Amino acid sequence: MDCEHTLSGASSSNEPHLLIQGDLNDIVRDLNLSKKQAELLGSRLKGRKLLRQNTKVCFYRGHHEEFKDLFSQEDCVVFCNDVCSIMEVLDRKCNPE
C-alpha cells in the first residue's frame, strides 16, 4: 500500500499546492530563518513557480527607515523625539495634549 502525504489543504492530485503569503510567512517563522534566508527561500520558490502570483518575496527590509530619525536613545531608553512627525507618517492627526 502506497501512502501519499499532502500539505494541509492540498489535493492528492499531481498539481502543486501554490503557497500564499501566509504559508510563506509561517514557514519562515517555523524555521526561524534570517532575513537573508527568508528572501532566498522566497526567491527559490518563486523561481520554481510554487508561489501564488501576488506573494511578496521581500521581507522586513527598510520598514523602519522612515521612522529611525523620529526616535532617540539615551542609555537604555529609546523614545520618540517627534510625536507630531510620527503621527504624520502614520497618517494620523497629532493632538499634543
Phi and psi restraints in degrees (value plus and minus 20) as a CYANA .aco file:
   2 ASP   PHI    -122.4   -82.4
   2 ASP   PSI     102.5   142.5
   3 CYS   PHI    -114.0   -74.0
   3 CYS   PSI     115.1   155.1
   4 GLU   PHI    -135.4   -95.4
   4 GLU   PSI     104.1   144.1
   5 HIS   PHI    -117.5   -77.5
   5 HIS   PSI     115.0   155.0
   6 THR   PHI    -150.6  -110.6
   6 THR   PSI     137.1   177.1
   7 LEU   PHI     -92.7   -52.7
   7 LEU   PSI     135.2   175.2
   8 SER   PHI     -75.4   -35.4
   8 SER   PSI     106.4   146.4
   9 GLY   PHI      66.9   106.9
   9 GLY   PSI     -29.1    10.9
  10 ALA   PHI    -108.0   -68.0
  10 ALA   PSI     126.6   166.6
  11 SER   PHI    -103.7   -63.7
  11 SER   PSI     149.4   189.4
  12 SER   PHI    -108.3   -68.3
  12 SER   PSI      -9.9    30.1
  13 SER   PHI     -96.1   -56.1
  13 SER   PSI     157.6   197.6
  14 ASN   PHI    -102.1   -62.1
  14 ASN   PSI     -20.7    19.3
  15 GLU   PHI     -94.1   -54.1
  15 GLU   PSI     117.7   157.7
  16 PRO   PHI     -91.0   -51.0
  16 PRO   PSI     129.6   169.6
  17 HIS   PHI    -108.7   -68.7
  17 HIS   PSI      86.6   126.6
  18 LEU   PHI     -93.1   -53.1
  18 LEU   PSI     110.5   150.5
  19 LEU   PHI     -98.8   -58.8
  19 LEU   PSI     123.8   163.8
  20 ILE   PHI    -122.9   -82.9
  20 ILE   PSI     154.5   194.5
  21 GLN   PHI     -74.3   -34.3
  21 GLN   PSI     -64.9   -24.9
  22 GLY   PHI     -81.6   -41.6
  22 GLY   PSI     -59.9   -19.9
  23 ASP   PHI     -81.3   -41.3
  23 ASP   PSI     -66.7   -26.7
  24 LEU   PHI     -83.8   -43.8
  24 LEU   PSI     -63.7   -23.7
  25 ASN   PHI     -80.9   -40.9
  25 ASN   PSI     -61.7   -21.7
  26 ASP   PHI     -82.5   -42.5
  26 ASP   PSI     -63.2   -23.2
  27 ILE   PHI     -83.3   -43.3
  27 ILE   PSI     -65.6   -25.6
  28 VAL   PHI     -79.6   -39.6
  28 VAL   PSI     -65.0   -25.0
  29 ARG   PHI     -86.6   -46.6
  29 ARG   PSI     -66.8   -26.8
  30 ASP   PHI     -82.2   -42.2
  30 ASP   PSI     -54.5   -14.5
  31 LEU   PHI    -109.5   -69.5
  31 LEU   PSI     -22.7    17.3
  32 ASN   PHI      33.1    73.1
  32 ASN   PSI      28.1    68.1
  33 LEU   PHI     -99.0   -59.0
  33 LEU   PSI     127.3   167.3
  34 SER   PHI     -93.1   -53.1
  34 SER   PSI     151.5   191.5
  35 LYS   PHI     -77.6   -37.6
  35 LYS   PSI     -66.7   -26.7
  36 LYS   PHI     -82.5   -42.5
  36 LYS   PSI     -64.2   -24.2
  37 GLN   PHI     -84.9   -44.9
  37 GLN   PSI     -59.2   -19.2
  38 ALA   PHI     -83.7   -43.7
  38 ALA   PSI     -63.4   -23.4
  39 GLU   PHI     -87.3   -47.3
  39 GLU   PSI     -58.1   -18.1
  40 LEU   PHI     -83.9   -43.9
  40 LEU   PSI     -65.7   -25.7
  41 LEU   PHI     -79.5   -39.5
  41 LEU   PSI     -68.7   -28.7
  42 GLY   PHI     -79.0   -39.0
  42 GLY   PSI     -63.0   -23.0
  43 SER   PHI     -83.3   -43.3
  43 SER   PSI     -63.2   -23.2
  44 ARG   PHI     -85.6   -45.6
  44 ARG   PSI     -63.0   -23.0
  45 LEU   PHI     -84.8   -44.8
  45 LEU   PSI     -59.2   -19.2
  46 LYS   PHI     -86.1   -46.1
  46 LYS   PSI     -61.0   -21.0
  47 GLY   PHI     -82.4   -42.4
  47 GLY   PSI     -48.6    -8.6
  48 ARG   PHI    -115.2   -75.2
  48 ARG   PSI      -9.8    30.2
  49 LYS   PHI      35.6    75.6
  49 LYS   PSI      24.1    64.1
  50 LEU   PHI    -126.4   -86.4
  50 LEU   PSI     -16.4    23.6
  51 LEU   PHI    -132.8   -92.8
  51 LEU   PSI     124.9   164.9
  52 ARG   PHI     -83.6   -43.6
  52 ARG   PSI     133.8   173.8
  53 GLN   PHI     -77.2   -37.2
  53 GLN   PSI     -56.1   -16.1
  54 ASN   PHI    -110.8   -70.8
  54 ASN   PSI      -9.9    30.1
  55 THR   PHI     -97.8   -57.8
  55 THR   PSI     108.4   148.4
  56 LYS   PHI    -105.1   -65.1
  56 LYS   PSI     120.9   160.9
  57 VAL   PHI    -123.7   -83.7
  57 VAL   PSI     -38.3     1.7
  58 CYS   PHI    -103.6   -63.6
  58 CYS   PSI      98.8   138.8
  59 PHE   PHI    -128.6   -88.6
  59 PHE   PSI     117.7   157.7
  60 TYR   PHI      44.6    84.6
  60 TYR   PSI     -42.1    -2.1
  61 ARG   PHI     -86.1   -46.1
  61 ARG   PSI     106.5   146.5
  62 GLY   PHI      55.3    95.3
  62 GLY   PSI     -19.1    20.9
  63 HIS   PHI     -83.4   -43.4
  63 HIS   PSI     -46.6    -6.6
  64 HIS   PHI    -108.9   -68.9
  64 HIS   PSI     -33.7     6.3
  65 GLU   PHI     -75.4   -35.4
  65 GLU   PSI     -64.6   -24.6
  66 GLU   PHI     -92.2   -52.2
  66 GLU   PSI     -31.8     8.2
  67 PHE   PHI    -123.6   -83.6
  67 PHE   PSI     -38.0     2.0
  68 LYS   PHI     -81.1   -41.1
  68 LYS   PSI     -53.5   -13.5
  69 ASP   PHI     -99.1   -59.1
  69 ASP   PSI     -28.1    11.9
  70 LEU   PHI    -112.6   -72.6
  70 LEU   PSI     -18.9    21.1
  71 PHE   PHI    -145.4  -105.4
  71 PHE   PSI     130.0   170.0
  72 SER   PHI    -151.2  -111.2
  72 SER   PSI     142.2   182.2
  73 GLN   PHI    -152.1  -112.1
  73 GLN   PSI     111.7   151.7
  74 GLU   PHI    -148.7  -108.7
  74 GLU   PSI      97.6   137.6
  75 ASP   PHI      36.4    76.4
  75 ASP   PSI    -140.9  -100.9
  76 CYS   PHI    -120.3   -80.3
  76 CYS   PSI      -8.0    32.0
  77 VAL   PHI    -129.1   -89.1
  77 VAL   PSI     106.2   146.2
  78 VAL   PHI    -129.2   -89.2
  78 VAL   PSI     114.6   154.6
  79 PHE   PHI    -166.5  -126.5
  79 PHE   PSI     135.7   175.7
  80 CYS   PHI     -97.1   -57.1
  80 CYS   PSI     106.3   146.3
  81 ASN   PHI    -121.0   -81.0
  81 ASN   PSI     -21.2    18.8
  82 ASP   PHI    -171.7  -131.7
  82 ASP   PSI      60.5   100.5
  83 VAL   PHI     -80.9   -40.9
  83 VAL   PSI     -62.6   -22.6
  84 CYS   PHI     -81.6   -41.6
  84 CYS   PSI     -61.0   -21.0
  85 SER   PHI     -87.2   -47.2
  85 SER   PSI     -60.0   -20.0
  86 ILE   PHI     -87.9   -47.9
  86 ILE   PSI     -54.9   -14.9
  87 MET   PHI     -86.2   -46.2
  87 MET   PSI     -56.3   -16.3
  88 GLU   PHI     -84.9   -44.9
  88 GLU   PSI     -64.5   -24.5
  89 VAL   PHI     -80.8   -40.8
  89 VAL   PSI     -57.3   -17.3
  90 LEU   PHI    -103.3   -63.3
  90 LEU   PSI     -16.4    23.6
  91 ASP   PHI      39.4    79.4
  91 ASP   PSI      24.9    64.9
  92 ARG   PHI    -144.0  -104.0
  92 ARG   PSI     135.5   175.5
  93 LYS   PHI     -98.0   -58.0
  93 LYS   PSI     119.7   159.7
  94 CYS   PHI    -113.7   -73.7
  94 CYS   PSI     104.8   144.8
  95 ASN   PHI    -137.6   -97.6
  95 ASN   PSI      79.0   119.0
  96 PRO   PHI     -80.7   -40.7
  96 PRO   PSI     -34.4     5.6
